[in-house]
Amino acid sequence: MAEEKKKPKNSVNIELPEEIAEGIYSNLAIISHSQSEFVVDFIRMVPNVPKAKVKSRVILTPQHAKRLLKALNDNVVKFEKQYGPIKDNQQPPNIPLNFTPTAQA
């Protein structure tokens, strides 16, 4: 009988459905928050089109938002070590919105 690989005690089996694995392209993120949650809207803007749609919305607890921030920072550092600095030479678009976001990315 072959030996089974032992899973770590607190492991989670994460399933990635095919339609989600394809991903959604976004070139603008708008972040807003309340006392209990962060809302990240991912938007795809197309040149010369005055209207853009939210393609995905992710709602996070403040604790999860902070963990996401740390994970993104760690990954940007690793990326830049491997491929060089990421140039940030574009200003975020000035978009009139019907609500006041707290940050743009």
Secondary structure as GFF3:
##gff-version 3
##sequence-region A 1 105
A	DSSP	alpha_helix	18	21	.	.	.	ID=ss1
A	DSSP	beta_strand	28	33	.	.	.	ID=ss2
A	DSSP	beta_strand	38	44	.	.	.	ID=ss3
A	DSSP	beta_strand	53	60	.	.	.	ID=ss4
A	DSSP	alpha_helix	62	83	.	.	.	ID=ss5
A	DSSP	beta_strand	103	104	.	.	.	ID=ss6
###
